[in-house]
Amino acid sequence: MTTTDTTTHIARPIQPRVLKELRTADDAGRPPAPVTDEEGSAPLRCCLRRSEPGERIALVSYAPLRRWAAETGADPGAYDEQGPVFIHAADCPGPADPAALPFTNAHRVLRRYSADGRILGGRLTDADFPSALTEAFADPEVAVVHVRAVEYGCFLYEVRRG
């Protein structure tokens, strides 16, 4: 969590109800194929940390904007997309520190969306991650921000207005 004078930014992991669905069939309709992660370091979207060697994980297709839109009544139109995310193959307790902003130790893209599901822009950021979030939410039209990896463009987590 990052707090500025008037704003709190909270990283939102994939919710337990959604994880249960994804562990049955992902957003592309495929069943997961759990594996034992021999090396570790996969970015887990269920608990917002890196996997440890020996953990059972699954790579599933996830449509974050579609699921947010279904919850809020927005229509993302062409911005509806799905992509690969790592999750634990079985239930996990979620983030150890729900107030932390994870995966901020590298270049990230912050993609901003309006309440009606349209993209409002993006920004490449690095070490000054909290300021980039504050800047994104300074625009009153921004309802949600997706944090994405630069290397593959993968969704890491969302941040909503606090």
C-alpha positions in Angstrom: 0.0 0.0 0.0 1.2 3.5 -0.8 -0.4 6.5 0.9 -0.1 10.1 -0.3 -1.8 13.1 1.2 -5.3 12.0 0.1 -4.9 8.6 -1.7 -4.2 5.1 -0.7 -3.1 2.6 -3.3 -3.7 -1.1 -2.6 -2.5 -3.9 -4.8 -5.4 -6.3 -5.5 -4.6 -10.0 -5.9 -6.9 -12.2 -7.9 -9.8 -12.8 -5.5 -10.4 -16.2 -3.9 -13.8 -16.7 -5.7 -12.1 -16.1 -9.1 -9.1 -18.3 -8.2 -11.5 -21.1 -7.4 -13.0 -20.7 -10.9 -9.6 -20.5 -12.6 -8.5 -23.7 -10.9 -11.4 -25.4 -12.6 -11.3 -23.7 -16.0 -9.4 -20.6 -16.9 -10.8 -17.6 -18.8 -10.0 -19.3 -22.1 -12.0 -22.3 -21.0 -9.1 -24.6 -20.5 -8.5 -26.7 -17.3 -5.3 -25.8 -15.5 -2.2 -28.0 -15.8 -0.5 -27.8 -12.4 3.3 -28.3 -12.2 5.9 -28.4 -9.5 8.0 -25.2 -9.8 11.5 -26.6 -9.6 13.2 -23.2 -9.8 10.9 -20.8 -8.1 10.5 -17.0 -8.8 7.2 -17.2 -10.9 5.1 -14.1 -10.1 2.1 -15.5 -8.3 -1.1 -13.4 -8.8 -3.0 -15.1 -5.9 -0.6 -14.1 -3.1 1.4 -11.4 -4.9 4.8 -12.9 -4.3 7.4 -15.0 -6.2 7.0 -18.8 -6.0 9.4 -20.8 -4.1 11.1 -24.0 -5.4 8.9 -27.0 -5.0 5.6 -25.2 -4.9 2.7 -26.4 -7.1 1.6 -23.7 -9.5 -0.4 -23.4 -12.6 -0.2 -21.0 -15.6 -3.7 -20.0 -16.5 -5.4 -17.6 -18.9 -6.9 -14.6 -17.0 -9.0 -11.7 -18.3 -8.6 -9.0 -15.6 -10.5 -6.2 -17.4 -13.3 -8.5 -18.4 -13.8 -9.6 -14.8 -13.6 -6.0 -13.5 -16.1 -4.9 -16.1 -18.5 -7.6 -15.1 -18.3 -6.5 -11.5 -18.7 -2.8 -12.2 -21.0 -2.8 -15.3 -18.3 -1.3 -17.6 -17.9 -2.4 -21.2 -14.2 -2.8 -22.1 -15.0 -3.4 -25.8 -11.8 -4.1 -27.7 -9.7 -3.6 -24.6 -11.0 -6.9 -23.2 -8.0 -9.2 -23.3 -6.7 -12.3 -21.6 -3.3 -13.5 -20.9 -1.1 -15.9 -18.8 -0.8 -15.6 -15.1 0.7 -17.9 -12.5 -1.4 -19.0 -9.5 -1.0 -21.6 -6.8 -2.5 -24.9 -7.9 -4.4 -25.1 -4.6 -5.8 -22.6 -2.1 -3.3 -20.2 -0.6 -3.7 -17.7 2.2 -3.2 -14.7 -0.1 -0.7 -11.9 0.4 1.4 -12.0 3.6 1.3 -8.2 3.7 -2.0 -6.9 2.1 -0.6 -3.3 2.3 2.5 -4.0 0.2 2.9 -3.0 -3.5 4.7 -6.1 -4.9 6.8 -6.5 -7.9 8.0 -2.9 -8.0 11.7 -3.6 -8.2 11.8 -3.5 -12.0 10.4 -1.5 -14.9 6.6 -1.8 -15.0 3.8 -0.4 -17.2 0.9 1.2 -15.5 -2.1 1.0 -17.8 -5.0 3.3 -16.8 -8.7 2.6 -17.5 -11.8 4.7 -17.1 -15.0 3.6 -15.3 -16.6 2.7 -18.6 -13.7 0.3 -19.4 -11.7 2.4 -21.9 -8.0 2.8 -21.8 -6.8 6.2 -20.8 -3.1 5.7 -21.4 -0.1 4.1 -19.9 3.3 4.9 -18.4 6.6 3.1 -18.0 7.9 3.4 -14.5 10.7 2.1 -12.4 12.0 3.1 -9.0 9.4 5.9 -8.4 6.5 3.5 -8.5 4.4 5.3 -5.8 4.6 8.6 -7.6 3.6 7.0 -10.8 0.5 5.6 -9.2 -0.3 9.0 -7.6 0.1 10.6 -11.0 -2.2 8.0 -12.6 -5.0 8.6 -10.1 -4.6 12.3 -10.3 -6.7 12.1 -13.4 -10.3 11.9 -12.0 -11.4 9.7 -14.9 -9.1 6.9 -13.9 -11.0 4.1 -12.1 -8.5 1.3 -12.2 -4.8 0.8 -13.0 -3.3 -2.4 -14.3 0.3 -3.0 -13.3 2.1 -5.1 -16.0 5.5 -6.6 -16.6 7.5 -4.9 -19.4 9.2 -8.1 -20.6 6.1 -9.9 -21.7 3.3 -7.4 -21.0 1.8 -9.8 -18.4 -0.8 -8.5 -16.0 0.6 -8.5 -12.4 -2.2 -6.9 -10.4 -4.7 -4.1 -10.4 -4.9 -1.0 -8.2 -8.2 0.8 -7.6 -8.9 4.1 -6.1 -8.6 3.8 -2.3 
